[in-house]
Amino acid sequence: MALVGRRGGRNFGYGRQLSYAGPQALQDMFGGGHYGTVKAHSDRWQAFVRWCRSDDGPGLNDARQIDRQILSDYAAHLHHLVERGDLAIATAQNRLSSVNRTMAALRGDQYVKVQSPSKALEMQRTTIRMTVPQGQDREHVMRIVDALREQYPRAAAIVQLARATGMRLREAILADLPRLKREAEQFGKINIQDGTKGGRSGASAPRWLTVDDHIRDALRFTEQVSPDGSRNLLAPNERYIDFQQGIVRPARDILHTHKLKGFHELRAAYACERYEQITHHLAPINGGRCLQHHRPLDGEARAQISYELGHSRIDVVRAYIGG
């Protein structure tokens, strides 16, 4: 099929929609034949497009904006799915290979690609944490909060919430603040339900955390910086993707200057702290040996932390506290 516009136009001339452009470019590349191959690549390309449009993706609809960093981010996303058991490693590698092939078809060159899908997936997060989480020192975290307050107060609130509760980034942004405040006052506990992964919300997946002073302070500050007319950190007419691009991304640069790799490190720091509170031993990644001396207690701690972080499998906790 011929290009619908100029090669230098949107999606390299293959139309306005990323989902449409990829399959058309593949048909051109294979000369209208190899139907099975084209369909396989096209189906995997659609998975990539869905990620691009998701809250975790870059929010783009033009292949000209796709660069190597975006493909690297996609590789990390696929690795996370493999780590959770939601995707086979072979499927993840095939998806990366198909994105490479489709990008080559769209661009007419191989300048933007994942050099080695298998290596790219192996180089992402391991299933057992091997480095000590940053952000365990609360004074360090509060210095980061102070650095963010003036320019990105809502990002500062995310940092406080993530460290105090172990919330994911999306959970902190979408947290129903009036409800959490009410629960904290009435029950001394809060239930993490908004922005959760995999449909884990509602009565079917309660996730109660006992409130302490750190959580109260985080909720109080988050409520202060929440936009008028909002129940969370998004303004009433603000899109999640715009918040990510306008607030979260520039705030990450400040995190990096203060020796914090990202918001997810705070989730790991929370997990290590909870392990120590439950077992009275340091987390394994911090040198603790509870597993060797008190295996049942170690298992109890991992089960509780898995529950509090919103995971359905205990073994995932290794990615936060070590093996």
Beta strands, then each sheet from edge to edge (+ up, - down):
strand 1: 189-191
strand 2: 208-210
sheet 1: 1+ 2-
end
